[in-house]
Amino acid sequence: MNTTTRLLRTITASCAFAFMSAAIAQEPTAPAPAAPATAAPEAPAVQAPAATGPVFILLDTTKGAIVLELDPVKAPISVENFRRYVKEGFYNQTVFHRVVPNFVVQGGGFDEKFVQKKTNEPIKNEWTNGLKNMRGSISMARTPSPDSATSQFFLNLKDNPALDGANGPGYAVFGKIVVGMDVLDAMGAVRPGPAEATDQTGTKRIFPDVPSEKLMMRSAAEIDAAAAAKMMADAKAATPAVPAAPLVPAAPVAPATGANPAVVKPAEPVAPAAPAAK
């Protein structure tokens, strides 16, 4: 069994913290949120609004700010679902309850006391939209049932092609981080371990992969394109420039035998060749 297979199986067991009850159990295929306490209803046919351009969401976390750029053209259902939770204030004062180093950071399901929150109805899985689970992308977490995603999501710490569904339904990507990759990396560096949390039935259980440091999402809010552009520009300006390679001094010109060094002229620099036309 290869490392990826073992990791995916571990994930299923711990996705929303490996609930013991079948109603909220997580399967090994990849990060998944807890299932509703009752059998998941068939995903409704959501009529997505007309796309008007990228949607920007600002996440204020205890590790710093993250700006998400969501794609309502390729993932209209997932984007509208996420916006709905944001507008309802659902994500405010929730925790990132799961960290798997070098894989994903997951949140959107538990309050600051690690009690699982009640959610809206599940949505259709848009895993065939062409967006990939690449580093910095945001995807909907779910149970093994393809159309079971509700509020929980995960952020990819690295490229995770195994989550794209080469052999069956994958995990729907609906946006990416445009500011705050350093924040994601800081969360991904927090050591995980077992801890107690309360599932939707009110039962306290010990769940794996809980970060040893509480990672809070203090708020989530939609911002306009101008505000997002300013934050992207500020973040770029604050990023240290990569220093240029130091110039290597030319070797001194040796004076000719018997000549007076004081009158020896250095060799004239040779002009660089013009770049070849493409």
N, C-alpha and C positions, 0 to 999 in steps of 0.2 A: 504494500500500500504506500503510495507516494505521499510526500509532505502536504501537498495541496488537498488531496482527498481526506487526510486525517484532519486538517484544519477545517475543512468544510463540514465534516461530521461533528467536530467539536462545536462549531458555530451553531449548528442546528440545535444541539442539546442545550446551548446556552443563550441563544439569540435574544430572547426577551427574558433571559435568566433561567432557562430550562424549567419551566413550570412542570409540576408533577401531574397536574390535572390535564386531561385530554383537551379541555376547552381552551387552555392557554399554552399548550406544549409547543416548543419550538423544535423544528426538524433540522438535521444537519446540513442542508445545502448551502446556507449562507446566512447573513444577519437577518433576523426576522423579529417583528414585534410580537407581543402576546396576542393571542387570538381572543375574540370576545368570549364572554362567559357562556353564551349560547352558541349554537351552531351558526356559522357565518352565513348570512343570507346571500342570495345571488346578487352580484354587483349590479347596481342600478345603471341604467343607460343615461349617463350624465351628458347633458348637452353643453359642451364647452363654449365659452364666449368667443367671439371673433378675436383673433390675435391682433394686438396693437403694438407689438414690439416686446423686447425683453422686460421682465418683471424683476425688480431689485428688492431684496429683503436684507435688512440689517439685523444681525444677531448680536446682542450684547452679552458676552459671556465673562466668566470670572478669569479667563485667560486673555481676554481682549476682544476686539470687534472682528466680526466676519461679515463680509458682504457677499450675498449669493446673487447670481444672475440666472434667473429661471427662463426656460424656453417654452412659451405657450404655443408655439407653432408645432413643435415636434411632440410635446407632452402636455396637451391642453387639459386633460382630465387631472393629471397629477398636480399640475401647477395650480389649477383652480382649487383643488382640494387643500393644498398647502396654504394658499392665500386665505381660504376660509378659516382654517385653524388660527392663522396669524391674526386675522381681523377679530376673531372671537376672544383673543387673548389667551388661547389655550396653552401656548408654549411659555408664557411668562412664568418665571419662578419654577421651571422644571429642571431636571438634571440630565446630563449625558450619563446614562446609567451603565453603559457598556463600552469597554475599551479592549480591543484585541490588537496588540502591538504589530506594526507592519501590516495591518489589514484594514480595520475600520474603527470609527468612533460612532456610537449609536445613541440617539436620544429621541425626545418627543413623546414619551409614554408615562413617565413617573414624575410626581411632584417632589419638592425638596425633602420631604420626609420618606421618600422612596415608596410611596403608595401609588399604585397604577391608576391612571385616570380613565374615566369613561370617555368613549370616543363617538364620533359620528359613524355613519354607515360605511362599509368598505367600498373600495373603488375598483374599476377595471384596471388590470395590469397592462401598462403601455410599454412592455419590454421590447417590442419590435419597432420602436420609433427611430432606430439608428444611432441613438446616443449610447456611449459606452461607459462602463464602470472604470474610468481612468482616475488617476490621482487627482484629488480635489473635486471630484464630481459628487453630487448628492443624489441618492436613490431612495426609493420607497422600500422600507422593510416590511416583511409579511411573513405569514406562516407558510407551510408547504402548499396550501391552497393558492393557486395563482392569483385569484381576484380577491385577496383578503386584506390588502393594505389599508390602514386607517390613518393614524397620526404619526407613527414612528418612521424615522428616516435614518440613514447612515451616511457618513462622509468617508470617502475612500482615501486611506493613507498612502496607497500606491495603486498602480494599475492592477485591476482585478478582473482579467478577462473571463475567469471561471464563473463570474456572476452574470455574464451576458447571455447565458442560455444557449450554448452550442448544442446541448443535448436535451433541451426542453425549456419550459418557461424560465426566463431569467428575472433579474431585478431591474425595475424601470428607473432609468436615470432621467431626471427632469431639470437639471441645472448644474452649475459649477460655482466654485469659490473664485471670486475676482479680487477680493481683498481679504487677507488673513490666513494665508497658507501657513505662516509661522505660528498662528494661534492653533490651527488644527494639529500641527506637528507637536506643539507643547502639550496638547491634550493627549495625543497618541503616545507621548513619552511617560505618562503617569502609569505607575505599576498597578495592574488589576489583581483582584483576588476575590474570594467568596465573601459575601455580606448578606445581611437580612433585608428583605423588602417584602411589601405586601401586594398580593395580586388582586385582580378585580373581584374576587370572591371574598376578600377580606382576610385571606389566609396568609400568615407570615411564613416565608420560606427563605432558605439560604440559596442565593443565586451566585453563579460564577461570573468572572470578568467584570466585577464592579470596580471602578477606579478607587484607589486607596485615598485619593484626594477628591473632595466633592467638587464636581465640575458643573457649575450652574449656568443655565441660560436665563439671565435676568429678564430679558425681554426679546421679543421678535416683532419687527415693524416693517411695513412696506415703505420704501423711500422712492423718490422720483429719480429719473435718469440723470438730472443735473447734480443732485446730491451724491449719487453713486459715482459719477465721473470725477467729482472733486475728491472723494475719498480715494479713488484709484490713483489720481494724480498725486495726492499727498503721500500715499503709500509708496509710490514710485520714487518720489523725491527723497523720501526718508531712507530708501534702500541704499546702502553704501555702494559707491561705484567700484567696479572691479579695477584695481590699479593696473596701469599699463606696464608692460614688461620693461625693465630698466634698459637703457641704451648701453650697448657694449662699446667702450671707447676703442677707437682705432689704434692699432699698434703703431708706436712711434717709428718714423722713417730713420733708418740707420744712415749716418753720414758716410760718404765714400771715403775710401782709404786715402789719407793724406790731405783731405779737404778740411776746411775750417767749418766746424759744426754750426757756427753762428750764421753762416750764409746758406746753409742747406734748407731748401724749401720743402714743405710736406707735399705729398702727392695730391693732385687735384681730385676732388670727389667725383665719382662717376654718377651721372644722372640715372635714376632708376628707369627701367624699361616701361613703356606705356602698357597698360593692361590690354590683353588681346580682346578683340571684339567677340562677343558671344554669338 
